Amino acid sequence: MDLPTLNLVGPGRLGRSLARLWSDAGLVRIGAVLGRDPANTRTACAFIGAGTPYAPGETLPPAGLWLIATPDDVLADTARSLAAAGVLRPADIAFHCSGALASEVLAPLRAHGALLAGAHPLKSFADPASAITGFAGTFCGCEGDPAALAALGPLFDAIGARRFRVDPAHKILYHSAAVLACNHLVALMDAALRCMEGAGVERDTAWAALLPLVEGTVANIGRSGTAGALTGPVARGDRATVCAEINATGALDADIGAAYRVLSLLALRLAPAAAGLAREDVEAAC
Ligand SMILES: NC(=O)c1ccc[n+]([C@@H]2O[C@H](COP(=O)([O-])OP(=O)(O)OC[C@H]3O[C@@H](n4cnc5c(N)ncnc54)[C@H](OP(=O)(O)O)[C@@H]3O)[C@@H](O)[C@H]2O)c1
């Protein structure tokens, strides 16, 4: 059987991980691997176990599939460079994996008849070696040309992705959700740990104590929904406690205090009848 050829442009953490998964599964033949740093590109080919390293300016060989995995800020430039090089053919599929940008960022490639898509895995690829072993089950937000999505769907399904559709007009909001739930949870946990340390609890002990609280809370949201899972001073309407904690966290660090206040306002929306606690009470605390 003739395997489709995949050219990888931007062999970083995500690009090399997906290329390796598809290559190992025998779903694609890896063609060109284009990166700026020759050593990094060779390392990527070694990780994938296939592919030929290319440098910018070299003419890339043809491929039916083009994974454009350069950083979000340069995706448009990458598409313009590939379009100017004239290496894509009609009906080739060009796709990226950005969560924040729609597939239209690759629009210069339409001039050559390429079909465009975006497929964003809701997963961290910080360490490609562990990312590939844990990829199965990853949700992927997809949008783009129907024919491109139809061709990419089986590739993603075969490595265990769980695909769902995203409206390209709202990808920024979609990606904000992922940032809030993932990256900002990290920032929130760090703020909680710093408050514990401010109260004299050693960081390791604080983490050991907070972890079951976080895990239990996430499980409660799954069981009862966000409103049902909310407990604590806002849910109880303990006005004095909420105000004192806004002040105490603000004294430790003004940003943590501001975060506590804003999060209290969001929590209040989940508990509107919180024993008379009003938005103004939270806003007035200083
Ligand atoms: N990492 C994640 O966890 C993750 C998760 C979901 C989605 N994504 C998406 O995946 C895409 C890639 O992210 P990443 O984390 O894999 O990035 P990355 O690790 O920084 O890798 C980017 C790659 O692009 C190359 N590159 C950078 N600037 C370039 C330029 N101006 N021209 C050509 N190549 C360039 C780099 O090559 P050199 O090394 O040769 O400089 C590198 O191989 C992004 O759209 C991102 O939003 C990432």
The ligand as an SDF file (V2000), in Angstrom:
LIG
                    3D

 48 52  0  0  0  0  0  0  0  0999 V2000
    4.2210   22.1300   22.8850 N   0  0  0  0  0  0  0  0  0  0  0  0
    2.9630   21.9210   23.2070 C   0  0  0  0  0  0  0  0  0  0  0  0
    2.6930   21.4440   24.3070 O   0  0  0  0  0  0  0  0  0  0  0  0
    1.8520   22.2200   22.2190 C   0  0  0  0  0  0  0  0  0  0  0  0
    0.5510   21.7420   22.5190 C   0  0  0  0  0  0  0  0  0  0  0  0
   -0.4740   21.9790   21.6080 C   0  0  0  0  0  0  0  0  0  0  0  0
   -0.2120   22.7060   20.4590 C   0  0  0  0  0  0  0  0  0  0  0  0
    1.0450   23.1740   20.2140 N   0  0  0  0  0  0  0  0  0  0  0  0
    1.2850   23.9330   18.9740 C   0  0  0  0  0  0  0  0  0  0  0  0
    2.2970   23.3090   18.1970 O   0  0  0  0  0  0  0  0  0  0  0  0
    3.0230   24.2870   17.4640 C   0  0  0  0  0  0  0  0  0  0  0  0
    4.5050   24.1320   17.7410 C   0  0  0  0  0  0  0  0  0  0  0  0
    4.7380   24.3040   19.1370 O   0  0  0  0  0  0  0  0  0  0  0  0
    6.0220   23.6280   19.8590 P   0  0  0  0  0  0  0  0  0  0  0  0
    5.7950   23.7510   21.3140 O   0  0  0  0  0  0  0  0  0  0  0  0
    6.2780   22.2940   19.2630 O   0  0  0  0  0  0  0  0  0  0  0  0
    7.1700   24.6370   19.4080 O   0  0  0  0  0  0  0  0  0  0  0  0
    8.7550   24.4490   19.5610 P   0  0  0  0  0  0  0  0  0  0  0  0
    9.0660   23.2620   20.4080 O   0  0  0  0  0  0  0  0  0  0  0  0
    9.2920   25.7760   19.9350 O   0  0  0  0  0  0  0  0  0  0  0  0
    9.2170   24.0800   18.0890 O   0  0  0  0  0  0  0  0  0  0  0  0
    9.0790   24.9790   17.0240 C   0  0  0  0  0  0  0  0  0  0  0  0
    9.8590   24.4730   15.8340 C   0  0  0  0  0  0  0  0  0  0  0  0
    9.7050   25.4530   14.7970 O   0  0  0  0  0  0  0  0  0  0  0  0
   10.9800   25.8290   14.3120 C   0  0  0  0  0  0  0  0  0  0  0  0
   10.9730   27.2750   14.0530 N   0  0  0  0  0  0  0  0  0  0  0  0
   10.9250   28.2930   14.9570 C   0  0  0  0  0  0  0  0  0  0  0  0
   10.9060   29.4880   14.3480 N   0  0  0  0  0  0  0  0  0  0  0  0
   10.9550   29.2140   13.0400 C   0  0  0  0  0  0  0  0  0  0  0  0
   10.9780   30.0210   11.9080 C   0  0  0  0  0  0  0  0  0  0  0  0
   10.9350   31.3640   11.9900 N   0  0  0  0  0  0  0  0  0  0  0  0
   11.0180   29.4120   10.7000 N   0  0  0  0  0  0  0  0  0  0  0  0
   11.0710   28.0600   10.6150 C   0  0  0  0  0  0  0  0  0  0  0  0
   11.0580   27.2360   11.6700 N   0  0  0  0  0  0  0  0  0  0  0  0
   10.9960   27.8060   12.8530 C   0  0  0  0  0  0  0  0  0  0  0  0
   11.9800   25.4860   15.3650 C   0  0  0  0  0  0  0  0  0  0  0  0
   13.1350   25.1230   14.6460 O   0  0  0  0  0  0  0  0  0  0  0  0
   14.5930   25.2680   15.2390 P   0  0  0  0  0  0  0  0  0  0  0  0
   14.6300   24.4180   16.4520 O   0  0  0  0  0  0  0  0  0  0  0  0
   15.4260   24.7750   14.1350 O   0  0  0  0  0  0  0  0  0  0  0  0
   14.7800   26.7320   15.5540 O   0  0  0  0  0  0  0  0  0  0  0  0
   11.3430   24.2900   16.0760 C   0  0  0  0  0  0  0  0  0  0  0  0
   11.7550   23.0820   15.4610 O   0  0  0  0  0  0  0  0  0  0  0  0
    2.4500   25.6490   17.8680 C   0  0  0  0  0  0  0  0  0  0  0  0
    1.4670   26.0300   16.9210 O   0  0  0  0  0  0  0  0  0  0  0  0
    1.7810   25.3550   19.2040 C   0  0  0  0  0  0  0  0  0  0  0  0
    0.7080   26.2330   19.4820 O   0  0  0  0  0  0  0  0  0  0  0  0
    2.0880   22.9520   21.0580 C   0  0  0  0  0  0  0  0  0  0  0  0
  1  2  1  0
  2  3  2  0
  2  4  1  0
  4  5  1  0
  4 48  2  0
  5  6  2  0
  6  7  1  0
  7  8  2  0
  8  9  1  0
  8 48  1  0
  9 10  1  0
  9 46  1  0
 10 11  1  0
 11 12  1  0
 11 44  1  0
 12 13  1  0
 13 14  1  0
 14 15  2  0
 14 16  1  0
 14 17  1  0
 17 18  1  0
 18 19  2  0
 18 20  1  0
 18 21  1  0
 21 22  1  0
 22 23  1  0
 23 24  1  0
 23 42  1  0
 24 25  1  0
 25 26  1  0
 25 36  1  0
 26 27  1  0
 26 35  1  0
 27 28  2  0
 28 29  1  0
 29 30  1  0
 29 35  2  0
 30 31  1  0
 30 32  2  0
 32 33  1  0
 33 34  2  0
 34 35  1  0
 36 37  1  0
 36 42  1  0
 37 38  1  0
 38 39  2  0
 38 40  1  0
 38 41  1  0
 42 43  1  0
 44 45  1  0
 44 46  1  0
 46 47  1  0
M  CHG  2   8   1  16  -1
M  END
$$$$
